């Protein structure tokens, strides 16, 4: 249908562009608030940038807890200490917690045993472990960890972690309780957690993170878990 006013189509076009711009802006941020992390910090999850978007390096922090995945089969369990049978099974774990830029993490809920990788949610997957050369109270481990936001965006890290079991005054090693931290390099410096890959707004992400206050505790039946903090930077 033809209009009478020659300028009306242009005016309507301009209004529609403005409306689209306002709608896009209103949907461009996702905010999660968790008073348990950094005193009620707002966790702003920025929308995915275009391929030509400017990459920015930002501070990242997290408070994490986990527990062993009860659905894991024996095929992917690592045994870290010598013996017959070998001791200290290291299984994959389900990750929970809050992290800046991701918000409340989506805990692991489905895992592909054959491919040995997650289908849905956040997991920590051990890839190697070995005891200290002369000290069985220390175990050196490596993990691939999948941190997944509520909307499914994620990044994947490689983490070299040293477990230190509690030792009694009599020298007995308590393999159920202890602490952990970034493994140290030859110079005594912590090896940072590195971001390997990402999806969604974290496509092409890079970064380095460090563990703090890592503790673990399990009972004789294997019930329990770990807690720790993360601090570092992320670029995306």
C-alpha positions in Angstrom: 0.0 0.0 0.0 1.5 3.4 -1.0 1.8 6.1 1.6 0.8 9.7 1.1 3.7 11.3 2.9 7.0 10.8 1.1 9.0 11.0 4.4 7.0 8.6 6.4 8.8 5.4 5.3 12.2 7.0 6.3 10.8 8.1 9.6 9.4 4.6 10.4 12.7 3.0 9.3 14.6 5.2 11.7 12.3 4.4 14.6 12.6 0.6 13.8 16.4 0.8 13.9 16.3 2.7 17.2 14.0 0.1 18.7 16.2 -2.8 17.5 19.3 -1.0 19.0 17.5 -0.6 22.4 16.4 -4.2 22.4 19.9 -5.5 21.5 21.4 -3.4 24.3 18.9 -4.6 26.9 19.7 -8.2 26.1 23.5 -7.8 25.9 24.3 -8.5 29.6 23.5 -11.3 32.0 24.0 -10.6 35.7 24.2 -13.1 38.5 24.4 -12.0 42.1 25.9 -14.3 44.7 26.5 -12.8 48.2 28.8 -15.7 49.0 31.4 -14.6 46.5 33.4 -11.5 47.1 30.8 -9.9 49.3 27.8 -9.8 46.9 29.8 -9.0 43.8 27.7 -8.7 40.6 29.0 -11.3 38.1 28.5 -9.7 34.7 28.6 -12.2 31.9 29.1 -10.1 28.8 27.5 -11.1 25.6 29.5 -12.8 22.9 31.5 -10.4 20.8 31.8 -10.4 17.1 34.9 -11.7 15.4 36.1 -8.2 15.1 35.3 -7.3 18.7 38.1 -5.9 20.9 39.6 -8.5 23.2 40.0 -7.3 26.8 42.0 -8.8 29.7 40.1 -8.9 33.0 40.5 -10.1 36.5 38.8 -13.4 37.3 38.0 -15.1 40.6 36.0 -18.0 41.8 35.0 -20.0 44.8 34.7 -23.7 43.9 33.7 -26.9 45.6 33.4 -30.4 44.2 32.7 -34.0 45.0 33.5 -37.3 43.3 31.1 -38.2 40.4 29.0 -41.1 41.8 28.2 -42.3 38.3 31.8 -42.8 37.2 32.7 -46.3 36.1 36.0 -48.0 36.9 37.4 -47.5 33.4 38.6 -43.9 33.9 39.7 -44.0 37.5 43.4 -43.3 38.1 45.3 -45.1 40.9 48.1 -42.8 42.1 50.1 -44.7 44.7 52.0 -48.0 44.3 50.8 -51.1 45.9 48.9 -54.3 45.3 46.2 -53.3 44.7 47.4 -49.7 44.0 46.0 -47.1 46.4 44.4 -43.6 46.3 42.0 -43.8 43.4 41.6 -40.4 41.7 38.2 -40.1 40.0 36.7 -37.3 38.1 34.6 -34.8 40.0 31.5 -32.6 39.6 32.3 -28.9 39.8 30.1 -26.4 41.6 30.5 -22.8 42.7 30.5 -19.2 41.4 33.0 -17.5 39.0 33.2 -14.0 37.7 32.3 -13.8 34.0 30.4 -17.2 34.2 28.2 -16.6 37.3 26.8 -19.6 39.0 28.5 -22.7 37.5 26.4 -25.4 35.9 27.3 -28.6 37.8 28.1 -31.7 35.8 25.1 -33.9 35.1 26.0 -36.1 32.1 29.3 -37.6 31.0 30.4 -39.8 28.0 32.5 -42.6 29.5 33.7 -43.8 26.1 35.0 -40.5 24.9 36.0 -39.5 28.5 34.5 -36.0 28.2 31.5 -34.1 29.5 28.2 -33.9 27.8 26.5 -31.4 30.1 27.9 -29.3 33.0 31.2 -28.6 34.8 33.6 -31.5 35.5 37.2 -31.9 36.7 38.8 -34.9 34.9 42.2 -36.3 36.1 44.6 -37.1 33.3 47.7 -38.2 35.3 49.0 -38.7 38.8 52.3 -39.8 40.4 53.6 -39.9 43.9 56.6 -37.9 45.1 59.9 -39.5 44.5 60.6 -40.2 48.2 57.5 -38.9 49.9 54.1 -40.7 49.6 52.4 -37.8 51.4 52.7 -35.8 48.1 51.0 -36.7 44.8 51.5 -34.7 41.6 48.3 -34.6 39.4 47.0 -33.1 36.2 43.4 -32.3 35.4 41.4 -31.0 32.5 38.6 -28.9 33.9 35.4 -27.8 32.2 33.9 -24.6 33.7 30.4 -24.2 32.3 28.0 -21.2 32.8 24.3 -21.6 33.2 23.7 -20.7 29.6 26.2 -23.4 28.4 29.1 -21.1 27.5 32.3 -22.6 28.8 36.1 -22.6 28.9 38.4 -25.5 29.5 41.6 -25.4 31.6 44.7 -27.5 32.1 45.6 -27.7 35.8 48.8 -29.1 37.4 48.0 -29.7 41.0 50.0 -31.0 43.9 48.1 -32.9 46.7 49.6 -32.9 50.2 48.2 -35.4 52.6 48.1 -34.7 56.3 50.8 -36.5 58.3 50.4 -37.3 62.0 53.1 -36.6 64.6 54.0 -40.3 64.4 54.6 -40.1 60.6 51.4 -41.8 59.5 49.9 -40.4 56.2 46.2 -39.6 56.2 45.2 -40.2 52.6 41.7 -38.9 53.2 42.5 -35.3 54.2 45.0 -32.6 53.1 45.6 -29.6 51.0 46.4 -28.8 47.4 48.0 -26.0 45.3 49.4 -25.2 41.9 52.4 -27.5 41.2 55.7 -25.6 41.4 58.2 -25.4 38.5 61.9 -26.0 38.7 62.4 -22.5 40.1 59.9 -22.9 42.8 57.2 -20.8 41.1 53.6 -22.0 40.8 52.7 -23.3 37.3 49.6 -21.3 36.4 46.3 -22.9 35.3 46.0 -22.2 31.6 42.8 -21.8 29.5 43.0 -24.1 26.6 39.7 -23.3 24.7 36.3 -21.8 25.0 32.8 -21.6 23.5 30.2 -18.9 23.1 31.5 -15.6 24.5 34.7 -17.4 25.6 35.6 -18.5 22.1 39.4 -18.0 21.8 39.7 -17.2 25.5 43.2 -17.2 27.1 44.2 -16.8 30.7 46.2 -17.8 33.8 44.7 -18.7 37.2 46.1 -19.7 40.6 44.6 -21.9 43.3 44.3 -20.7 46.8 43.1 -22.2 50.1 42.7 -25.7 48.6 41.6 -28.4 51.0 40.0 -31.9 50.7 38.4 -34.2 53.1 36.9 -37.7 52.7 35.5 -40.3 55.1 36.3 -44.0 54.9 33.5 -44.5 52.4 34.8 -41.9 50.0 32.2 -39.3 50.9 33.4 -35.7 50.9 35.0 -33.3 48.5 37.3 -30.3 48.0 37.0 -26.5 48.2 39.3 -23.9 46.8 39.5 -20.3 45.4 40.8 -19.2 42.1 42.4 -15.8 41.2 43.9 -14.7 37.8 43.2 -13.1 34.5 41.2 -14.0 31.4 41.3 -12.5 27.9 38.4 -12.8 25.5 
